């Protein structure tokens, strides 16, 4: 979600984690360009991220 442009606090709340748990668990994840496109597509479909075409 962060890679798709959501702010960190919103991501933490959606995952049910506190800030420290989120950082420890997800810090340093690297996604390929294809994976980022897929993530953004799914988040847009779920209404979490607005489409660039909106």
LINZI-V190136 format. One record per residue. N is the residue number from 0. RES is the residue in one letter. SS is DSSP state (helix for helix, strand for strand, loop for the rest). OMEGA is omega in whole degrees, 0 to 359 (999 if undefined). Layout:
BEGIN
n=N res=RES ss=SS omega=OMEGA
n=N res=RES ss=SS omega=OMEGA
END
This chain:
BEGIN
n=0 res=X ss=loop omega=178
n=1 res=X ss=loop omega=179
n=2 res=X ss=loop omega=179
n=3 res=X ss=loop omega=174
n=4 res=X ss=loop omega=178
n=5 res=X ss=loop omega=179
n=6 res=X ss=loop omega=186
n=7 res=X ss=helix omega=182
n=8 res=X ss=helix omega=178
n=9 res=X ss=helix omega=179
n=10 res=X ss=helix omega=180
n=11 res=X ss=helix omega=181
n=12 res=X ss=helix omega=180
n=13 res=X ss=helix omega=181
n=14 res=X ss=helix omega=182
n=15 res=X ss=loop omega=180
n=16 res=X ss=loop omega=167
n=17 res=X ss=loop omega=185
n=18 res=X ss=helix omega=184
n=19 res=X ss=helix omega=179
n=20 res=X ss=helix omega=179
n=21 res=X ss=helix omega=181
n=22 res=X ss=helix omega=181
n=23 res=X ss=helix omega=185
n=24 res=X ss=helix omega=192
n=25 res=X ss=helix omega=182
n=26 res=X ss=loop omega=174
n=27 res=X ss=loop omega=177
n=28 res=X ss=loop omega=180
n=29 res=X ss=loop omega=181
n=30 res=X ss=loop omega=175
n=31 res=X ss=loop omega=177
n=32 res=X ss=helix omega=178
n=33 res=X ss=helix omega=179
n=34 res=X ss=helix omega=178
n=35 res=X ss=helix omega=177
n=36 res=X ss=helix omega=180
n=37 res=X ss=helix omega=178
n=38 res=X ss=helix omega=181
n=39 res=X ss=helix omega=179
n=40 res=X ss=helix omega=180
n=41 res=X ss=helix omega=180
n=42 res=X ss=helix omega=176
n=43 res=X ss=helix omega=179
n=44 res=X ss=helix omega=180
n=45 res=X ss=loop omega=180
n=46 res=X ss=loop omega=181
n=47 res=X ss=loop omega=179
n=48 res=X ss=loop omega=179
n=49 res=X ss=loop omega=178
n=50 res=X ss=loop omega=177
n=51 res=X ss=loop omega=182
n=52 res=X ss=loop omega=183
n=53 res=X ss=loop omega=999
END
